């Protein structure tokens, strides 16, 4: 049984046979672009997987519709040994094919579109090259190793698109009809608007929010569009070997707060509640969170902001929690206010909001009477 059987099966699960993405998925050997990856195991953390040592597992992993993490912190799986168990956040991956194709579909790519994408393992780049031809695809990444490795592996499977080492939030190496980012960005870079040709379109995930925005270039140099119905959680873009260390949550787990109150609503794990996560990230960006539930069913959630604010809420499922808070922001009170609006209105407004982007990159989201502004990175 060859990889082509597995790739064809994957294509059938990801798109309809009539889709223009069916053939690219069915003819792209994803396993050759991801020979090593990390798998998180509760007993020992991030654990190396070597495709060549277990071909059956390699085929299963590569042609299952899931994300394969290839880099944790500064350690790429290609450069790791079996005894390595890195700590930290994933910093590169091969995104699940369904999500890659969804981003491309939102981009409204035509057969004559010149497209800029993010390199990673090169899988998304390979799909574009198979669909459009090498000459219409430019792929960039901030990591020279990823770019060099993807170039070698793409060449081995017959694709030679333009690849470049580039921070996608800065100046770009050309002009394009479409810019598609499969990493989360804090906002819309002004460089994108100057790099998009008339009639161009951008699609990206707003980091930490779950939102995907799609917008078309306007004659004034800005862009206008919509938040798409789909949710997505991409890795944040980075500018160095690893992400900057987050603020420590250690003190928030045990310290006495300046104020101690009873919260209005039960403890919830915000990062697992998509709509709530989105609304909170837009209202209070930059909050680092932790969550735990003990053997007695006691839930504890902590929130820490770089400005010194922190909050801890502790309580049983369905019961009002005890809330400790300190600092210039009352982080848990802000969460409760969002949940109150959610219960009052039956929805949170960010999904399906309109998108307007100034020529300088400032992003405005609006829906009804609600609005928020996100500056360019």
N, C-alpha and C positions, 0 to 999 in steps of 0.2 A: 504494500500500500504506500503510494508516494505522497509527498506533501501536497501535490495538486488536488488530490482527493479531499484532504482536510481544508485546503483553501477554498475549494468550491463549496464545501459544506458550510464554511464560515460565511461566504458570500450569501448563501441562501438564508442564513439566519439574520444577516444584517440588513439586506435590502431586497426589494422585489426583483425578480429576474429581468424585468424590463428597465430597471434603473441603469443609468449610464455609469454608475459606480460598481455594478455587478462584475463586469469583466476585470477592472483593476484589482478588486479584492480577490477574485478567483485566480488571478495570475501572478500575484505578488507573494514571494516566499518570505513571509513574516519571520519565520524561525531563523533565517540566515541573518536578519537584522538584529535579532535578540538572542545571541548564543548563550548569554549569561544574564541572570536576573536575581533579584532578592525576593524571598518569600518570608512574610512575618509569621513566626510560630510563637504562640504564647509561652512555651516552656523556655525558649532561648533567644527570642527576639528575631532580628533580621538574619536570615540564613541564606547562604549562597546556593543557587541552583545552576548547575552546569549542564547545558543541553546535550553536549556530546557524550557525557557519561551515562545518560539515560534517555535515549532517543524517543521512547514512547512518551515519557513525561514531557519532553521538549515539544513534540507534536501537539500533545494535549494542551499545554500551556499557550503555545504560540497561536493556535487556531481556536481557542476559546475566546469569546467576546469579553475580555477583561483587560484591565491595565496591568502591565508588567513593570514593576519598579526596577530600574537599572542603576540607580545611584542613590545612596543614602548619605547625607552630609557630604563630605568631599570624596567619599570612596565609591568608585564605579565598580560594578560587579565584574567587568572585564579584568580589573586589576586586583581582585580580591583572591583570598585563599579560603579553603573550606573551613578553617578555624576562625575566620573573621565574623564578628557580630557587631556591626557598627551601630552607634546610637545617633539619634537625631531624626530629622525629617527627610522624607524622600525629596531629592532635588532633580531627578530626571526619570523619565519613564517612556514606555511605549503605550500611548493612550488606547483605551479600548476602541476597537474599530467603529462601533456604532456611534460613539461620540465624535470621532474624527470626521466621519462621513456626515453626521448631522451639522457640524460646523461648516463643512463645504457646501452642503445643501442650502444653508442659510445665506451663504455667500453668493448664491445665484451665479455660479461659475458657468461660463459659456465655453464653447470649443475654441474660441479665439482669445480667451482671457489670459493675461499675464498675471501670475499669482505669486505673492510672497507668503511663505509659511515659516513655521518654526521647525528646526531640524530634529532635536531629540535623537531617537534611534534611526531616523530616516524613513520610518514606515509611512507616515502621512505624506512625506515628500515623494516616496515611491508611488503611492496611489495617484497623486497629482500627475507625476511624470507618465504613468501608464495611461491616464485619461487624456492629457493634453499634449504630451511630447516634452522632452527634456528642455527644449529651448524656451518654453513658456513658464518654467518653474524656477523660482529663486528661494533658497532655504537658508535661514540664518540661525545662529545660536551664539550665546555669549561664551560658550565653553569650547576652546580650540580642540580638545580631545574628541568631543562629540562630533564636531564638524569633520575632522580628519577621518575618524572612524566611519562615519556615515558615508563620506565620499568613497572610501575604499569598498565598503560593503555594497553601496548602490552601484558602483562600477562593476562589481562582480556579478550583479544580477541584470546588467545591461542598461543602467540608467546613468546619465551624466548631466544632471541639472546644474545650475549655478549654485554653489555653496559658499558661504562667507561667514567669518567670525564677526559678529555684530551684536551689540546690545539693542534689542528690538525697541527699547524706549527712546533710543537716540537717533542720530542721522541714519538713514537707510541707503543701501548701495544702488538705488535706481528708482524708477517710477513704475507703477503697477495699476492694473485694473481691479485687483482684489488684494486685500491684506487680511489674512486669517491667522489668529493667534490661538494656539493650543496651550498657552500658559496664561495664568491669571495676571491681569494688570491692575494697578491701583487707579488708573484713569486712562484717558485717551491721549497718547503722545501727539504733540503738535506736528512732529515729523511725519506722522502717518498722513495727515491732511495734505501736506505739501508733496508727499510721494504718490498720492493717489491721482490718477488722471481724471479728466472730466467724465462723469458717469460712473466713477469708481465706487467701490463698496468695501466697508470694513466690518469684520465680525470678531468679537473678543469676549472673553469672560472677565467680569470685574472681580478681582481677587477678594476672597473672603465672603462674597455675597451670594454665590450661586447663580447670579444673573448673567445671561448672554445678551449682548447688545449687537444689533445689526443696523448700520446706517449708511446712507448714500451721500456722496459728495454733492454739495450745492454750489450754485454759481458764485456765491460770496466767499467760498473757500472753507466754509463749515460743512456740517453733515447733519442729516436728519433721518430718523428711523424709529425703531421700536425695540423694546425688550421682548425677546422671543418667549414663547410659552415654555420651552424646555429649560431645565435647570442643569447646571454643570459645576463641578468642583475641580478645577485644574490646579496644579501646583503654581505657586506664585513665581513670577519672573524673579530672577536673581541677577546681581551685578558682580558677584565675586564667586569664589570657590564654594561658599556656603551662605546660608541666610545669616543675618546678624542675630546674635543670641536674643531671645525674647526676654522681657522682664520676668524676674523670678516670682513664682507664686508661693514660695515656701512660707513666708510670713502670713499670707492670707489664710492658710489652713488652720492656724492656731492663735493668731493675735486677737486681742480685744479691740473692737472697733470704737471709733469716736462716737458713733451712734449705734444703738442696739434696738431694733424694732421687730415687729411681726410683719412679715410680708403679706401682700394681698393674695398671691397665687402660689401654688405648690412649686417645689424645686423641679426643674426640668433641665435636661442636657441640651443646651441651646444648639450646639453644633449638629445634633441629630434631628432638629426640627427645622426643615428647610425655610419655610416662610418666616419663622421667628428669627432664624439666623440672618436671613437677608435684611429684614427690617432693622435688626439691632446693629448689624455691621454698617449699614448706611447712616444710622442715627449716631452711633458712637464708634467710629472706626478706630482700629488699633488696640482693641481689648483682647488680652490673652486669657484663655479660660481653662479651667480644670473641672473634673467631675469624678465622683466616686459614690458607690452604693455599697454599704457593708452587709455583713451576713444577717443583720437584724432588719434590713430594709430601710436603714437611715440613709437618705440621700444628701450629699453635700456638693454644692457648686461654688467655685471661686472665680472671681474676675479681677484682673489686674491691668492697669493702664500705665503707660510710661510717665504720665504726669504725677504719679504717686497715689492715684486713686485705687482703692481695692474694695471688694465686697465678698462676703461669704454668707451663703444661705444654707441652712440645715433643717431638714424635716422629713417626715414620712410622705410617701406617695399620697396625694390627694389632700394633704393637710397644710395649713399656712406655716411657713418656716420661720425660724429665728434668723434675723438678718443683721450681720455686722458690716458697717461701712465706714470708710475713712477717705479723706482727700477732697479735692475740689469738685469731683463728680460723684454723685450718688448713683453708682453703677447699677445696683439692683433696682432702685426706684425707677430708673430709666427703662429697665426691662419690664417692670410691672406696668408702666404707662403704655408701652407698646402692646402688651397683652390685653390691657383694658380696651384700647382702640380696636384690637382684633376681635374681641368678644362683642363689642358694641356694633361694629360694622359688618362682621362676618367675613372679612377679608383684609389683607394687608395690600397696600396700593402699588408696590414696586413692580409686581408682575404685570406684563402687558402695558407698562407705562410708555409714554412717548419719549423719544430721545432727540435732543438737540445738542449739537456740539459746535461751539464757537470756533472760528479759524485758529485760535490759539490753543485749542484742545479742551477748554472748560466744558464739562458735560453737565447737561441739565436733564433730569428725569421729572416727568410730570404725569399725574393722573388725577383728574378731578381737581379738588382743591389742594391736593398734596403735591409737594415738589421738593427736590433736593438738588444740590449742586456739588459736583466732584471736580476739583481742580486737575489740570494736566500734571502728570508726574514729572 
